[in-house]
């Protein structure tokens, strides 16, 4: 099997369209839109009518059932795409060894797609899979990569959008690739395939920036004072409640605290999206352990105060933002 490393998903899809298809792909990172887009391209260019995609999830299906499928031989040489999700739940050493052995001498009629929602190359099993497959990093892209990726999708769907309008959608809805693309597609339908630009966005929804709570999490974690004040003001003006803002800031600083305590891998619900999660190592450098404890203490005090005062929301929270950005605590 020819294994090509460090290729982007766009490059790999172009190979698939040219019928240069690998026998095993590993998709790590958990961006569901990118997974679905890749699988649709693969099936569309590899499978014919009547040939099928077969899905397994190792948190539900037995490994015996999976290996029966992998070892079965089609009498009519029908092609199959076999998709395995939750691959880390394949826990037995025998099962893991058998899968690696299969990957190294796979059935030429089967395309195997192995999916992990986590991007964890420290895990020896996941690492072995990547070493023997075409590997795709499907984490929600950083802002720069997301612009490149969304532009690629829009070109393929013949949707015209200016760079400024695209930047607006990524800034406003960039918590996931799917969110950005869904919003652009909705506007394209409203405009009946006319180019999306600053002018017609303003007519439809106002071109002024639309902020979400994750924008405040990002800006405040970076200690960007003026930007944080502007975002917070916009959130309040658009009816985002102080308790909702505070609880999301608690989620953020709790995760930073956990990293300071040596727990870099989140457990359970975190309250933060993938963009914030992927930037945690940057945020962590901005704060000392003591400072994070002080921030969380201030957030708890602010939560109590917000429920017992008549002070306006913006006047209540602005001093907190100044304290956090300037490391000023009484």
N, C-alpha and C positions, 0 to 999 in steps of 0.2 A: 504494500500500500504506500502511495506517495503522500507524505505528511508535510504540510506547509504550515509553518509557524508564524505567529505575529501578523496575520492578515486581518484586515478589518472585515466586518460583516458585509460591507458593500463589495469588497473584492471577492469574497467567497460566493456571494450571490451572483456576481458576474461570471465566476467560474461555472457555477451550476447552470446558468443560462447558456453557457457554451458547452454543456454536457461534460464538464470536467468535475466529476462527482466523486468524493471520497466515500469509503465504505463505512467509516465511523466518524461521527461528529460529537464533540462534547460542548455543551452550552452552559456556562456558569454565570450567575449574577442575578437572575430573577426578574429581568424586565420582561413582563408577560407580552407586551406588544411586539418587541423584537423577536421573542421566541415564536409567536404565532406567524409573524411575517416570514421568518426564515422557513418554518415548517410548510407554509403555503407555497413558497417558491420551490422548495425541494420536492414536495409531492407533485406540484404542477409540471415540473420538468423531468421527473423520474418515473412516475407511475402512469400507467395507461388506464383506460376505462376497465373497471372490474378488479384492478389491483388495489391493494388496500394499505392504509395506515393502521397499525395496531398499537394500542396504548397500554402501558403498564405503569403502575405506581407502587413502589416498593413499601409504602406504608399500608397498602391494602392487598396487593397481590403476592402470592408465594413465589419464592425463587424457583421452585420446581416447575411451576407453570411457565415462568419466563424461559427457562432453559429448554423446556419441551418445544416452545415456539422457535427458539434460536436453532435448535438441532433438527427441526422438521424439514423435510425435503419436499418441494413442490413437484408433482408429477408433470406439470405443464410449464415449468420454468417461469412461474409468475413472480414478479418482483414484489417486494414488501418494504415498507418503511416501518421500523419498530422503534417506538419512542418510550424511553424509560425515565420516569420522573422519580423524585425523592430517592436518588441513587444511594445516598448515604445510609438509608434504612436497610440496604442490603448488608446485613451485619456479620453473617457467618464468614469465617475465613475461607472455608471451602467455596462458598458462593462467590466471594470476591476474587479468589484465585481463578475460578472457572470462567468468570466474566473476562478477566484480563487475558486468559488463554484464548478465549473466543475472539476477542478483539484483534489479537496478534495473527489469527488465521481465520478471518471471518468468511462467511458465506457470500460469494459475489453477487447473489441475487437479493441480498438483504442490505439495506442501509440502516445502520443503527444510530439513533440519536439519544445521547445520554444527557439528562438535564439535572442540574443542581441549582436550587434557588440561591445557595450561598456561593460566594467566590472565595474559596478557601484552598489555596495551593499548598498550605502547610500540611493539609491532610494527605497522608501517604497514598491512600486509595485513590483520591481524586487526582493527585499528581500523576500516578501511574496511568490513569485513563488519558489525561492530556498528553502524556508522552507517546501515546500510541493512537492518537486520533487527530482530526482537524479541530482545533480548539477555537471557540468563539467566546470573547469576553462580552457578556450581555448584561453588565451592570448598567443602570440608568446613566447615560453619558454626562460628563461634565458639560458646562454651558457651551464651550467652544466646539466640542465634539457633537453635542446635540444639534447645534446649528447646521453642521455639515451633514449629519444623519437625516434631519428633518428635510433639509433641502433635497437630499437624494430621494426621499420618499415622495415629496411634492413633484419633483421632475418626473418620476415614474407614473404618477397619477395625473399628470398634465395640469397641475394646479399652479397658477402663476402668482407669485407673491414677492414683493420687494424685500430687500435685506432689512430695511428699517421695520417693516411690518412683521417680518419673521422674528427679529430681535424682540419686538413687543410681545409676541405670543410666548416666546421662550421665557422671557422675564416674568410674564403673568401666570403662565401655566406649566412652568418647567419642572414641576415635582415628578413628572413622568413623561416619557415619550408619547404614550397614548393620549395623555391629556392635551399636550400641545397639538398633536395631529388632529384629534377630534374637534378641537376648537377651530382650527384652520379650515377643516373640511366643512364645518357648519357654516362658516362665513362664506366659503366658496359657493355653497348651495344657495345662500341668500343673495349672493351677487350674480348668480347664474353664470358662473365660470369667468366673470370679469376678473382682471388682475386685482389681487388684494394689496392695497397700499395705505399710506397714512391717512389720506383724505377720506376714503370710503370707510375705513375703520372708525374714524371720528364721527362720521355720519351715523353709523350703526350703533356704536357703543361708547363713543368718546375715546380719544386716543390717549387721554391722561392715564398714567400708570395705574394698573389694578394690582393691589398688593394682597398677598395672603399671609397667614401667620408664619409660614416657613420662611418668608422673606425677612421678617423681623427676627426670627431665630438666627438666621444666617448673619444678618447685619450686626446684631447685638453681640453674638459670639465673637465676631471680629473686632468689637469695640469701635464701630463706626458711628460716632455720636450723631452727627447731623442726619445721616441717612436713616438711622434708627428712629430718631424723633419724627422724621417725615413719614416713614412707614407706619409708625404707631398712630400718628395723627390721622392718616388715611384709613387705617383699620377702624378707628373709633368713629370717624365720620360715616363709614359704611356699616355701622351698627354691629361691629364686633365687640362683644362685651369684655369688660376688664377681667372677670373670672376666667373666661376662655383664654384670653391672652396670657394670664398668669400661669394657668395650669400647663400650657404649652411651653412656657419658659422654664417651669419646673422640670418638665420632661427633658428639655435640652440640657440643663445644668446637672441634673442627676446623671445623665449619660457621661458628661464630661468628668464628673466626680468619680464614677465607676472606673473610667480610664486612669484617672490619677491614682486609684487604689489598685491598679494592676489588672482590672477586669476589662480587657479591650473588646471582648466578644459579647454583644448584648444578649440578654436572656429574656424571652417573653416579649410582651408588648412594650415598646419604647416610647411611643408617641411622637416619633420623628420619622420623616420620610427618607428616601434613599440618598437624596442630594445632601441633606444635613448629616446623615450617617457617614457618607463617604468623605466629608470634610472634617470629621471629628479630630483627626490628628492635627489639623491646622488650628482648630479652636483651642485644643488642649494646651498648646504652646503659649497661648495668650494669658493663661491664668496659673496662679499657684494653687496648691491644695487648700491653704487657708482662705484664699480669696473666693474659691468656689463655695466653701462652707458659708462665707459671709453673704454671698449672692443668694444662696438658698434660704438663709435666715431672713434676708430682706424681702424675698418673695413671699415667705410665709407671713411676715408682718403686714405686707401690703395686702394680702388676701383678707386678713382680719379687718384691716382698716377700710377696705373697699365695701365691706358689708355693714359698716357702722358709721359712715360719714356721708355728708351731703356735698362734699367737694366734687367738682366736675371730674370726669374720667381723665381728660388730658392733663389737668393740673395735678391729678393724683399720681399718674404714672411717669410723667416727665422727669421728676427728681430721681426716681428709681433708675431710669435710663442713664442719666448723668452720672449717678453713683457708680453704676456698673462699668460704663465706658472710661471713667477717670479713676476707678479704684478708690473711691472716696466713701468711707464708712465711719459712722459715729462710734 
